[in-house]
Amino acid sequence: MTCAQMGGPAECNFVVTGETAEEMAKNGGEHVMQSHPDIAEQMKNMTPEQNAQWMADFQPKFDAAPEM
Ligand SMILES: [Zn+2]
């Protein structure tokens, strides 16, 4: 999945890989820290509830994505 598909900027085509949704979230997070400091800042301010909501939204997208 690309960064944009994971909620990053629409123009970012960085491909995030991972075996599980958790791994994708971790790898995507690392990319965001390096490339999108403004989004990283928003992520840091997310509450545990918002984090859980993000994972809940992301899991079906990950499940629907083709194998990479
Ligand atoms: Zn990106």
N, CA, C, O and the ligand as a Tripos MOL2 file, in Angstrom:
@<TRIPOS>MOLECULE
protein
  273   271    69     0     0
PROTEIN
NO_CHARGES

@<TRIPOS>ATOM
      1 N           0.8510   -1.1940    0.0000 N.3       1 MET1
      2 CA          0.0000    0.0000    0.0000 C.3       1 MET1
      3 C           0.8800    1.2350    0.0000 C.2       1 MET1
      4 O           1.9820    1.2290    0.5480 O.2       1 MET1
      5 N           0.3790    2.3010   -0.6240 N.am      2 THR2
      6 CA          1.1510    3.5270   -0.6260 C.3       2 THR2
      7 C           0.8250    4.3540    0.6170 C.2       2 THR2
      8 O          -0.1830    4.1570    1.2960 O.2       2 THR2
      9 N           1.7260    5.2760    0.8670 N.am      3 CYS3
     10 CA          1.5530    6.2110    1.9680 C.3       3 CYS3
     11 C           0.1880    6.9010    1.8630 C.2       3 CYS3
     12 O          -0.5130    7.0550    2.8620 O.2       3 CYS3
     13 N          -0.1870    7.3180    0.6300 N.am      4 ALA4
     14 CA         -1.4530    8.0220    0.4260 C.3       4 ALA4
     15 C          -2.6350    7.1400    0.8370 C.2       4 ALA4
     16 O          -3.5930    7.6200    1.4430 O.2       4 ALA4
     17 N          -2.5590    5.8400    0.5020 N.am      5 GLN5
     18 CA         -3.6470    4.9230    0.8590 C.3       5 GLN5
     19 C          -3.7720    4.7620    2.3730 C.2       5 GLN5
     20 O          -4.8410    4.4430    2.8920 O.2       5 GLN5
     21 N          -2.6650    4.9870    3.0660 N.am      6 MET6
     22 CA         -2.6790    4.8340    4.5150 C.3       6 MET6
     23 C          -3.0660    6.1240    5.2320 C.2       6 MET6
     24 O          -3.0420    6.1930    6.4610 O.2       6 MET6
     25 N          -3.4250    7.1480    4.4520 N.am      7 GLY7
     26 CA         -3.8490    8.3950    5.0860 C.3       7 GLY7
     27 C          -2.8210    9.4990    4.9770 C.2       7 GLY7
     28 O          -2.9970   10.5760    5.5470 O.2       7 GLY7
     29 N          -1.7330    9.2350    4.2400 N.am      8 GLY8
     30 CA         -0.7250   10.2670    4.0280 C.3       8 GLY8
     31 C          -1.1660   11.2310    2.9420 C.2       8 GLY8
     32 O          -2.2880   11.1350    2.4450 O.2       8 GLY8
     33 N          -0.2840   12.1700    2.5640 N.am      9 PRO9
     34 CA         -0.6300   13.1210    1.4980 C.3       9 PRO9
     35 C          -0.9210   12.3850    0.1960 C.2       9 PRO9
     36 O          -0.2420   11.4140   -0.1370 O.2       9 PRO9
     37 N          -1.9430   12.8520   -0.5480 N.am     10 ALA10
     38 CA         -2.3980   12.1650   -1.7630 C.3      10 ALA10
     39 C          -1.2810   12.0190   -2.7840 C.2      10 ALA10
     40 O          -1.3010   11.0850   -3.5840 O.2      10 ALA10
     41 N          -0.2970   12.9310   -2.7730 N.am     11 GLU11
     42 CA          0.7530   12.8970   -3.7940 C.3      11 GLU11
     43 C           1.9190   11.9850   -3.4070 C.2      11 GLU11
     44 O           2.8490   11.8080   -4.1940 O.2      11 GLU11
     45 N           1.8790   11.4040   -2.2020 N.am     12 CYS12
     46 CA          3.0020   10.5670   -1.7750 C.3      12 CYS12
     47 C           2.7980    9.1300   -2.2090 C.2      12 CYS12
     48 O           1.8460    8.4680   -1.7950 O.2      12 CYS12
     49 N           3.7180    8.6500   -3.0610 N.am     13 ASN13
     50 CA          3.6080    7.2840   -3.5850 C.3      13 ASN13
     51 C           4.5440    6.3120   -2.8920 C.2      13 ASN13
     52 O           4.7550    5.2000   -3.3760 O.2      13 ASN13
     53 N           5.1010    6.7170   -1.7750 N.am     14 PHE14
     54 CA          5.9760    5.8150   -1.0190 C.3      14 PHE14
     55 C           5.2020    4.5480   -0.6820 C.2      14 PHE14
     56 O           4.0920    4.6150   -0.1540 O.2      14 PHE14
     57 N           5.7960    3.3820   -0.9910 N.am     15 VAL15
     58 CA          5.1120    2.1160   -0.7330 C.3      15 VAL15
     59 C           5.5030    1.5860    0.6360 C.2      15 VAL15
     60 O           6.6790    1.3770    0.9350 O.2      15 VAL15
     61 N           4.4940    1.3770    1.4460 N.am     16 VAL16
     62 CA          4.6990    0.8130    2.7810 C.3      16 VAL16
     63 C           4.4190   -0.6850    2.7120 C.2      16 VAL16
     64 O           3.3880   -1.1200    2.2000 O.2      16 VAL16
     65 N           5.3560   -1.4570    3.2380 N.am     17 THR17
     66 CA          5.1740   -2.9070    3.2280 C.3      17 THR17
     67 C           5.0970   -3.4320    4.6510 C.2      17 THR17
     68 O           5.5700   -2.7910    5.5900 O.2      17 THR17
     69 N           4.4960   -4.6020    4.8000 N.am     18 GLY18
     70 CA          4.3990   -5.2280    6.1080 C.3      18 GLY18
     71 C           3.5720   -6.4910    6.0130 C.2      18 GLY18
     72 O           2.7050   -6.6150    5.1480 O.2      18 GLY18
     73 N           3.8440   -7.4290    6.9060 N.am     19 GLU19
     74 CA          3.1370   -8.7100    6.8950 C.3      19 GLU19
     75 C           1.7600   -8.5860    7.5360 C.2      19 GLU19
     76 O           0.8230   -9.2960    7.1700 O.2      19 GLU19
     77 N           1.6540   -7.6820    8.4880 N.am     20 THR20
     78 CA          0.4060   -7.5130    9.2260 C.3      20 THR20
     79 C           0.0300   -6.0330    9.2420 C.2      20 THR20
     80 O           0.8460   -5.1690    8.9190 O.2      20 THR20
     81 N          -1.2000   -5.7590    9.6180 N.am     21 ALA21
     82 CA         -1.6520   -4.3700    9.7170 C.3      21 ALA21
     83 C          -0.8040   -3.6230   10.7440 C.2      21 ALA21
     84 O          -0.4950   -2.4450   10.5590 O.2      21 ALA21
     85 N          -0.4310   -4.3010   11.8150 N.am     22 GLU22
     86 CA          0.3920   -3.6700   12.8560 C.3      22 GLU22
     87 C           1.7540   -3.2760   12.2980 C.2      22 GLU22
     88 O           2.2650   -2.1870   12.5640 O.2      22 GLU22
     89 N           2.3400   -4.2070   11.5030 N.am     23 GLU23
     90 CA          3.6490   -3.9420   10.9200 C.3      23 GLU23
     91 C           3.5620   -2.7850    9.9260 C.2      23 GLU23
     92 O           4.4550   -1.9400    9.8670 O.2      23 GLU23
     93 N           2.4760   -2.7530    9.1420 N.am     24 MET24
     94 CA          2.2580   -1.6560    8.2010 C.3      24 MET24
     95 C           2.1730   -0.3280    8.9430 C.2      24 MET24
     96 O           2.7570    0.6730    8.5290 O.2      24 MET24
     97 N           1.4360   -0.3430   10.0430 N.am     25 ALA25
     98 CA          1.2630    0.8890   10.8160 C.3      25 ALA25
     99 C           2.6140    1.3640   11.3390 C.2      25 ALA25
    100 O           2.9060    2.5600   11.3340 O.2      25 ALA25
    101 N           3.4360    0.4140   11.7900 N.am     26 LYS26
    102 CA          4.7530    0.7510   12.3290 C.3      26 LYS26
    103 C           5.6620    1.2860   11.2220 C.2      26 LYS26
    104 O           6.3070    2.3210   11.3900 O.2      26 LYS26
    105 N           5.7110    0.5740   10.0840 N.am     27 ASN27
    106 CA          6.5690    1.0070    8.9800 C.3      27 ASN27
    107 C           6.0800    2.3210    8.3820 C.2      27 ASN27
    108 O           6.8780    3.1940    8.0400 O.2      27 ASN27
    109 N           4.7590    2.4520    8.2590 N.am     28 GLY28
    110 CA          4.1970    3.7070    7.7610 C.3      28 GLY28
    111 C           4.5140    4.8550    8.6980 C.2      28 GLY28
    112 O           4.8070    5.9700    8.2650 O.2      28 GLY28
    113 N           4.4510    4.5680    9.9790 N.am     29 GLY29
    114 CA          4.7560    5.5940   10.9850 C.3      29 GLY29
    115 C           6.1850    6.0790   10.8620 C.2      29 GLY29
    116 O           6.4510    7.2760   10.9750 O.2      29 GLY29
    117 N           7.1110    5.1500   10.6290 N.am     30 GLU30
    118 CA          8.5210    5.5300   10.4930 C.3      30 GLU30
    119 C           8.7280    6.4210    9.2660 C.2      30 GLU30
    120 O           9.4740    7.3990    9.3080 O.2      30 GLU30
    121 N           8.0490    6.0590    8.1720 N.am     31 HIS31
    122 CA          8.1440    6.8700    6.9490 C.3      31 HIS31
    123 C           7.5840    8.2710    7.1930 C.2      31 HIS31
    124 O           8.1610    9.2690    6.7630 O.2      31 HIS31
    125 N           6.4580    8.3240    7.8870 N.am     32 VAL32
    126 CA          5.8240    9.6210    8.1670 C.3      32 VAL32
    127 C           6.7530   10.5050    9.0090 C.2      32 VAL32
    128 O           6.8790   11.7030    8.7540 O.2      32 VAL32
    129 N           7.3980    9.9050   10.0090 N.am     33 MET33
    130 CA          8.3310   10.6640   10.8530 C.3      33 MET33
    131 C           9.4260   11.3120   10.0050 C.2      33 MET33
    132 O           9.8090   12.4590   10.2320 O.2      33 MET33
    133 N           9.9290   10.5400    9.0050 N.am     34 GLN34
    134 CA         11.0420   11.0200    8.1900 C.3      34 GLN34
    135 C          10.6100   11.9900    7.1070 C.2      34 GLN34
    136 O          11.3240   12.9450    6.8020 O.2      34 GLN34
    137 N           9.4220   11.7440    6.5130 N.am     35 SER35
    138 CA          9.0470   12.4940    5.3080 C.3      35 SER35
    139 C           7.9410   13.5190    5.5220 C.2      35 SER35
    140 O           7.8490   14.4900    4.7700 O.2      35 SER35
    141 N           7.1120   13.3230    6.5210 N.am     36 HIS36
    142 CA          5.9690   14.2210    6.7320 C.3      36 HIS36
    143 C           5.9090   14.6590    8.1860 C.2      36 HIS36
    144 O           5.0280   14.2320    8.9330 O.2      36 HIS36
    145 N           6.8490   15.5150    8.5890 N.am     37 PRO37
    146 CA          6.9020   15.9090   10.0070 C.3      37 PRO37
    147 C           5.6040   16.5370   10.5110 C.2      37 PRO37
    148 O           5.2650   16.4190   11.6880 O.2      37 PRO37
    149 N           4.8740   17.2130    9.5990 N.am     38 ASP38
    150 CA          3.6200   17.8380   10.0350 C.3      38 ASP38
    151 C           2.5900   16.7810   10.4140 C.2      38 ASP38
    152 O           1.8670   16.9310   11.3990 O.2      38 ASP38
    153 N           2.5280   15.6980    9.6160 N.am     39 ILE39
    154 CA          1.5960   14.6050    9.9340 C.3      39 ILE39
    155 C           2.0790   13.8510   11.1650 C.2      39 ILE39
    156 O           1.2750   13.4430   12.0030 O.2      39 ILE39
    157 N           3.3960   13.6660   11.2740 N.am     40 ALA40
    158 CA          3.9620   12.9960   12.4470 C.3      40 ALA40
    159 C           3.5490   13.7350   13.7150 C.2      40 ALA40
    160 O           3.2540   13.1210   14.7400 O.2      40 ALA40
    161 N           3.5320   15.0560   13.6270 N.am     41 GLU41
    162 CA          3.1420   15.8850   14.7690 C.3      41 GLU41
    163 C           1.6910   15.6140   15.1640 C.2      41 GLU41
    164 O           1.3660   15.4940   16.3460 O.2      41 GLU41
    165 N           0.8220   15.5190   14.1490 N.am     42 GLN42
    166 CA         -0.5910   15.2040   14.4200 C.3      42 GLN42
    167 C          -0.7300   13.8270   15.0370 C.2      42 GLN42
    168 O          -1.5440   13.6190   15.9370 O.2      42 GLN42
    169 N           0.0870   12.8670   14.5400 N.am     43 MET43
    170 CA          0.0010   11.4990   15.0480 C.3      43 MET43
    171 C           0.4000   11.4490   16.5190 C.2      43 MET43
    172 O          -0.1820   10.7110   17.3130 O.2      43 MET43
    173 N           1.4140   12.2590   16.8670 N.am     44 LYS44
    174 CA          1.8830   12.2910   18.2610 C.3      44 LYS44
    175 C           0.7900   12.7810   19.1960 C.2      44 LYS44
    176 O           0.7340   12.3980   20.3640 O.2      44 LYS44
    177 N          -0.0850   13.6400   18.6600 N.am     45 ASN45
    178 CA         -1.1390   14.2160   19.4840 C.3      45 ASN45
    179 C          -2.4020   13.3650   19.5130 C.2      45 ASN45
    180 O          -3.3850   13.7180   20.1640 O.2      45 ASN45
    181 N          -2.3660   12.2410   18.8030 N.am     46 MET46
    182 CA         -3.5330   11.3610   18.8030 C.3      46 MET46
    183 C          -3.7030   10.6920   20.1640 C.2      46 MET46
    184 O          -2.7300   10.2700   20.7890 O.2      46 MET46
    185 N          -4.9360   10.6050   20.6040 N.am     47 THR47
    186 CA         -5.2250    9.9080   21.8600 C.3      47 THR47
    187 C          -5.2280    8.4060   21.5880 C.2      47 THR47
    188 O          -5.3510    7.9940   20.4350 O.2      47 THR47
    189 N          -5.0950    7.5880   22.6160 N.am     48 PRO48
    190 CA         -5.1850    6.1350   22.4160 C.3      48 PRO48
    191 C          -6.4840    5.7360   21.7290 C.2      48 PRO48
    192 O          -6.5110    4.7850   20.9470 O.2      48 PRO48
    193 N          -7.5700    6.4670   22.0210 N.am     49 GLU49
    194 CA         -8.8560    6.1900   21.3720 C.3      49 GLU49
    195 C          -8.7670    6.4640   19.8730 C.2      49 GLU49
    196 O          -9.2510    5.6760   19.0610 O.2      49 GLU49
    197 N          -8.1360    7.6000   19.5100 N.am     50 GLN50
    198 CA         -8.0020    7.9450   18.0920 C.3      50 GLN50
    199 C          -7.1050    6.9420   17.3770 C.2      50 GLN50
    200 O          -7.3360    6.5940   16.2190 O.2      50 GLN50
    201 N          -6.0680    6.4820   18.0930 N.am     51 ASN51
    202 CA         -5.1760    5.4570   17.5540 C.3      51 ASN51
    203 C          -5.9310    4.1750   17.2650 C.2      51 ASN51
    204 O          -5.7810    3.5780   16.1990 O.2      51 ASN51
    205 N          -6.7350    3.7600   18.2160 N.am     52 ALA52
    206 CA         -7.5220    2.5370   18.0660 C.3      52 ALA52
    207 C          -8.5060    2.6900   16.9180 C.2      52 ALA52
    208 O          -8.7510    1.7430   16.1700 O.2      52 ALA52
    209 N          -9.0740    3.8940   16.7800 N.am     53 GLN53
    210 CA        -10.0150    4.1760   15.6960 C.3      53 GLN53
    211 C          -9.2970    4.0770   14.3520 C.2      53 GLN53
    212 O          -9.8380    3.5360   13.3880 O.2      53 GLN53
    213 N          -8.0590    4.6110   14.2960 N.am     54 TRP54
    214 CA         -7.2830    4.5530   13.0600 C.3      54 TRP54
    215 C          -7.0270    3.1060   12.6750 C.2      54 TRP54
    216 O          -7.1920    2.7300   11.5140 O.2      54 TRP54
    217 N          -6.6230    2.2920   13.6470 N.am     55 MET55
    218 CA         -6.3610    0.8720   13.3850 C.3      55 MET55
    219 C          -7.6360    0.1790   12.9140 C.2      55 MET55
    220 O          -7.5980   -0.6470   12.0020 O.2      55 MET55
    221 N          -8.7660    0.5170   13.5400 N.am     56 ALA56
    222 CA        -10.0470   -0.0990   13.1730 C.3      56 ALA56
    223 C         -10.4300    0.2540   11.7460 C.2      56 ALA56
    224 O         -11.0070   -0.5640   11.0300 O.2      56 ALA56
    225 N         -10.1040    1.4890   11.3290 N.am     57 ASP57
    226 CA        -10.3700    1.9130    9.9520 C.3      57 ASP57
    227 C          -9.3880    1.2740    8.9790 C.2      57 ASP57
    228 O          -9.7370    0.9370    7.8480 O.2      57 ASP57
    229 N          -8.1480    1.1150    9.4470 N.am     58 PHE58
    230 CA         -7.0850    0.6420    8.5610 C.3      58 PHE58
    231 C          -7.1600   -0.8630    8.3110 C.2      58 PHE58
    232 O          -6.8890   -1.3220    7.2010 O.2      58 PHE58
    233 N          -7.5230   -1.6250    9.3280 N.am     59 GLN59
    234 CA         -7.5220   -3.0870    9.2110 C.3      59 GLN59
    235 C          -8.2850   -3.5820    7.9750 C.2      59 GLN59
    236 O          -7.7320   -4.3770    7.2150 O.2      59 GLN59
    237 N          -9.5240   -3.1470    7.7440 N.am     60 PRO60
    238 CA        -10.2360   -3.6260    6.5410 C.3      60 PRO60
    239 C          -9.5710   -3.1910    5.2440 C.2      60 PRO60
    240 O          -9.6160   -3.9250    4.2580 O.2      60 PRO60
    241 N          -8.9480   -2.0010    5.2230 N.am     61 LYS61
    242 CA         -8.2420   -1.5450    4.0210 C.3      61 LYS61
    243 C          -7.0550   -2.4550    3.7520 C.2      61 LYS61
    244 O          -6.7730   -2.8180    2.6100 O.2      61 LYS61
    245 N          -6.3600   -2.8180    4.8390 N.am     62 PHE62
    246 CA         -5.2160   -3.7180    4.6980 C.3      62 PHE62
    247 C          -5.6780   -5.0840    4.2100 C.2      62 PHE62
    248 O          -5.0660   -5.6700    3.3170 O.2      62 PHE62
    249 N          -6.7640   -5.5910    4.8010 N.am     63 ASP63
    250 CA         -7.2910   -6.9000    4.4130 C.3      63 ASP63
    251 C          -7.7080   -6.9200    2.9350 C.2      63 ASP63
    252 O          -7.5960   -7.9470    2.2650 O.2      63 ASP63
    253 N          -8.1870   -5.7780    2.4410 N.am     64 ALA64
    254 CA         -8.6690   -5.6870    1.0680 C.3      64 ALA64
    255 C          -7.5390   -5.4630    0.0660 C.2      64 ALA64
    256 O          -7.7090   -5.6940   -1.1310 O.2      64 ALA64
    257 N          -6.3840   -5.0120    0.5610 N.am     65 ALA65
    258 CA         -5.2740   -4.7000   -0.3390 C.3      65 ALA65
    259 C          -4.6540   -5.9720   -0.8930 C.2      65 ALA65
    260 O          -4.5780   -6.9860   -0.1990 O.2      65 ALA65
    261 N          -4.2020   -5.9160   -2.1680 N.am     66 PRO66
    262 CA         -3.5460   -7.0980   -2.7360 C.3      66 PRO66
    263 C          -2.2240   -7.3980   -1.9960 C.2      66 PRO66
    264 O          -1.5800   -6.5060   -1.4420 O.2      66 PRO66
    265 N          -1.8600   -8.6600   -2.0110 N.am     67 GLU67
    266 CA         -0.6180   -9.1030   -1.3790 C.3      67 GLU67
    267 C           0.5780   -8.3510   -1.9530 C.2      67 GLU67
    268 O           0.6590   -8.1530   -3.1650 O.2      67 GLU67
    269 N           1.5140   -7.9270   -1.0870 N.am     68 MET68
    270 CA          2.7100   -7.2350   -1.5880 C.3      68 MET68
    271 C           3.9780   -7.8520   -1.0210 C.2      68 MET68
    272 O           5.0780   -7.3980   -1.3340 O.2      68 MET68
    273 ZN          4.5520    9.5580    2.5590 Zn       69 ZN69
@<TRIPOS>BOND
     1     1     2 1
     2     2     3 1
     3     3     4 2
     4     3     5 am
     5     5     6 1
     6     6     7 1
     7     7     8 2
     8     7     9 am
     9     9    10 1
    10    10    11 1
    11    11    12 2
    12    11    13 am
    13    13    14 1
    14    14    15 1
    15    15    16 2
    16    15    17 am
    17    17    18 1
    18    18    19 1
    19    19    20 2
    20    19    21 am
    21    21    22 1
    22    22    23 1
    23    23    24 2
    24    23    25 am
    25    25    26 1
    26    26    27 1
    27    27    28 2
    28    27    29 am
    29    29    30 1
    30    30    31 1
    31    31    32 2
    32    31    33 am
    33    33    34 1
    34    34    35 1
    35    35    36 2
    36    35    37 am
    37    37    38 1
    38    38    39 1
    39    39    40 2
    40    39    41 am
    41    41    42 1
    42    42    43 1
    43    43    44 2
    44    43    45 am
    45    45    46 1
    46    46    47 1
    47    47    48 2
    48    47    49 am
    49    49    50 1
    50    50    51 1
    51    51    52 2
    52    51    53 am
    53    53    54 1
    54    54    55 1
    55    55    56 2
    56    55    57 am
    57    57    58 1
    58    58    59 1
    59    59    60 2
    60    59    61 am
    61    61    62 1
    62    62    63 1
    63    63    64 2
    64    63    65 am
    65    65    66 1
    66    66    67 1
    67    67    68 2
    68    67    69 am
    69    69    70 1
    70    70    71 1
    71    71    72 2
    72    71    73 am
    73    73    74 1
    74    74    75 1
    75    75    76 2
    76    75    77 am
    77    77    78 1
    78    78    79 1
    79    79    80 2
    80    79    81 am
    81    81    82 1
    82    82    83 1
    83    83    84 2
    84    83    85 am
    85    85    86 1
    86    86    87 1
    87    87    88 2
    88    87    89 am
    89    89    90 1
    90    90    91 1
    91    91    92 2
    92    91    93 am
    93    93    94 1
    94    94    95 1
    95    95    96 2
    96    95    97 am
    97    97    98 1
    98    98    99 1
    99    99   100 2
   100    99   101 am
   101   101   102 1
   102   102   103 1
   103   103   104 2
   104   103   105 am
   105   105   106 1
   106   106   107 1
   107   107   108 2
   108   107   109 am
   109   109   110 1
   110   110   111 1
   111   111   112 2
   112   111   113 am
   113   113   114 1
   114   114   115 1
   115   115   116 2
   116   115   117 am
   117   117   118 1
   118   118   119 1
   119   119   120 2
   120   119   121 am
   121   121   122 1
   122   122   123 1
   123   123   124 2
   124   123   125 am
   125   125   126 1
   126   126   127 1
   127   127   128 2
   128   127   129 am
   129   129   130 1
   130   130   131 1
   131   131   132 2
   132   131   133 am
   133   133   134 1
   134   134   135 1
   135   135   136 2
   136   135   137 am
   137   137   138 1
   138   138   139 1
   139   139   140 2
   140   139   141 am
   141   141   142 1
   142   142   143 1
   143   143   144 2
   144   143   145 am
   145   145   146 1
   146   146   147 1
   147   147   148 2
   148   147   149 am
   149   149   150 1
   150   150   151 1
   151   151   152 2
   152   151   153 am
   153   153   154 1
   154   154   155 1
   155   155   156 2
   156   155   157 am
   157   157   158 1
   158   158   159 1
   159   159   160 2
   160   159   161 am
   161   161   162 1
   162   162   163 1
   163   163   164 2
   164   163   165 am
   165   165   166 1
   166   166   167 1
   167   167   168 2
   168   167   169 am
   169   169   170 1
   170   170   171 1
   171   171   172 2
   172   171   173 am
   173   173   174 1
   174   174   175 1
   175   175   176 2
   176   175   177 am
   177   177   178 1
   178   178   179 1
   179   179   180 2
   180   179   181 am
   181   181   182 1
   182   182   183 1
   183   183   184 2
   184   183   185 am
   185   185   186 1
   186   186   187 1
   187   187   188 2
   188   187   189 am
   189   189   190 1
   190   190   191 1
   191   191   192 2
   192   191   193 am
   193   193   194 1
   194   194   195 1
   195   195   196 2
   196   195   197 am
   197   197   198 1
   198   198   199 1
   199   199   200 2
   200   199   201 am
   201   201   202 1
   202   202   203 1
   203   203   204 2
   204   203   205 am
   205   205   206 1
   206   206   207 1
   207   207   208 2
   208   207   209 am
   209   209   210 1
   210   210   211 1
   211   211   212 2
   212   211   213 am
   213   213   214 1
   214   214   215 1
   215   215   216 2
   216   215   217 am
   217   217   218 1
   218   218   219 1
   219   219   220 2
   220   219   221 am
   221   221   222 1
   222   222   223 1
   223   223   224 2
   224   223   225 am
   225   225   226 1
   226   226   227 1
   227   227   228 2
   228   227   229 am
   229   229   230 1
   230   230   231 1
   231   231   232 2
   232   231   233 am
   233   233   234 1
   234   234   235 1
   235   235   236 2
   236   235   237 am
   237   237   238 1
   238   238   239 1
   239   239   240 2
   240   239   241 am
   241   241   242 1
   242   242   243 1
   243   243   244 2
   244   243   245 am
   245   245   246 1
   246   246   247 1
   247   247   248 2
   248   247   249 am
   249   249   250 1
   250   250   251 1
   251   251   252 2
   252   251   253 am
   253   253   254 1
   254   254   255 1
   255   255   256 2
   256   255   257 am
   257   257   258 1
   258   258   259 1
   259   259   260 2
   260   259   261 am
   261   261   262 1
   262   262   263 1
   263   263   264 2
   264   263   265 am
   265   265   266 1
   266   266   267 1
   267   267   268 2
   268   267   269 am
   269   269   270 1
   270   270   271 1
   271   271   272 2
@<TRIPOS>SUBSTRUCTURE
     1 MET1         2 RESIDUE 1 A MET
     2 THR2         6 RESIDUE 1 A THR
     3 CYS3        10 RESIDUE 1 A CYS
     4 ALA4        14 RESIDUE 1 A ALA
     5 GLN5        18 RESIDUE 1 A GLN
     6 MET6        22 RESIDUE 1 A MET
     7 GLY7        26 RESIDUE 1 A GLY
     8 GLY8        30 RESIDUE 1 A GLY
     9 PRO9        34 RESIDUE 1 A PRO
    10 ALA10       38 RESIDUE 1 A ALA
    11 GLU11       42 RESIDUE 1 A GLU
    12 CYS12       46 RESIDUE 1 A CYS
    13 ASN13       50 RESIDUE 1 A ASN
    14 PHE14       54 RESIDUE 1 A PHE
    15 VAL15       58 RESIDUE 1 A VAL
    16 VAL16       62 RESIDUE 1 A VAL
    17 THR17       66 RESIDUE 1 A THR
    18 GLY18       70 RESIDUE 1 A GLY
    19 GLU19       74 RESIDUE 1 A GLU
    20 THR20       78 RESIDUE 1 A THR
    21 ALA21       82 RESIDUE 1 A ALA
    22 GLU22       86 RESIDUE 1 A GLU
    23 GLU23       90 RESIDUE 1 A GLU
    24 MET24       94 RESIDUE 1 A MET
    25 ALA25       98 RESIDUE 1 A ALA
    26 LYS26      102 RESIDUE 1 A LYS
    27 ASN27      106 RESIDUE 1 A ASN
    28 GLY28      110 RESIDUE 1 A GLY
    29 GLY29      114 RESIDUE 1 A GLY
    30 GLU30      118 RESIDUE 1 A GLU
    31 HIS31      122 RESIDUE 1 A HIS
    32 VAL32      126 RESIDUE 1 A VAL
    33 MET33      130 RESIDUE 1 A MET
    34 GLN34      134 RESIDUE 1 A GLN
    35 SER35      138 RESIDUE 1 A SER
    36 HIS36      142 RESIDUE 1 A HIS
    37 PRO37      146 RESIDUE 1 A PRO
    38 ASP38      150 RESIDUE 1 A ASP
    39 ILE39      154 RESIDUE 1 A ILE
    40 ALA40      158 RESIDUE 1 A ALA
    41 GLU41      162 RESIDUE 1 A GLU
    42 GLN42      166 RESIDUE 1 A GLN
    43 MET43      170 RESIDUE 1 A MET
    44 LYS44      174 RESIDUE 1 A LYS
    45 ASN45      178 RESIDUE 1 A ASN
    46 MET46      182 RESIDUE 1 A MET
    47 THR47      186 RESIDUE 1 A THR
    48 PRO48      190 RESIDUE 1 A PRO
    49 GLU49      194 RESIDUE 1 A GLU
    50 GLN50      198 RESIDUE 1 A GLN
    51 ASN51      202 RESIDUE 1 A ASN
    52 ALA52      206 RESIDUE 1 A ALA
    53 GLN53      210 RESIDUE 1 A GLN
    54 TRP54      214 RESIDUE 1 A TRP
    55 MET55      218 RESIDUE 1 A MET
    56 ALA56      222 RESIDUE 1 A ALA
    57 ASP57      226 RESIDUE 1 A ASP
    58 PHE58      230 RESIDUE 1 A PHE
    59 GLN59      234 RESIDUE 1 A GLN
    60 PRO60      238 RESIDUE 1 A PRO
    61 LYS61      242 RESIDUE 1 A LYS
    62 PHE62      246 RESIDUE 1 A PHE
    63 ASP63      250 RESIDUE 1 A ASP
    64 ALA64      254 RESIDUE 1 A ALA
    65 ALA65      258 RESIDUE 1 A ALA
    66 PRO66      262 RESIDUE 1 A PRO
    67 GLU67      266 RESIDUE 1 A GLU
    68 MET68      270 RESIDUE 1 A MET
    69 ZN69       273 GROUP 0 **** ****
